[in-house]
């Protein structure tokens, strides 16, 4: 391989195959090293960091790096009803994350709870007939995909209510 002087990004670059990281501009590399690396590594190793039990009920949402005004924070989405379990293991998660990266990456964990239960309503064919205008009923019935058919009937219900 020969060395080539490149005046735009690097002082000396190697011709031939380069890794994707080496082709990025310096500013983008700084951003990835600051934020993206920590978040992507956390996502890929989340099961190891929290364990099997907590892995089923929570996942990382965002990572906010430290600045002048605040500390580095990891926002975790927690299934409703399991907030106490995650709160008790907060210190373990912090210790495992900081040990995994080798330095103090996260100083604070923030939890946001969410509902995982989604109610599925099954509409019968009698409701479908009453919902749409008669000229569109046949077109809705001819749709083969059940999800699209259900979405169309729900859409017509919303328009009927207005």
Buried (B, 14 or more C-beta within 10 A) or exposed (E): EEEEEEEEEEEEBEEEEEEEEEEBEEEEBEEBEEBEBBBEBBEEBBEEBBBEEBEEBBBBBEBBBBEEEEEBBBBBBBBEEBBEBBEEBEEEBBEBBBEEBEEEBBEBBEBEBEEEEEEEEEEEEEEBEEBBEEEEBEEBEEBEEEEEBBEBBEEBBEEEEE
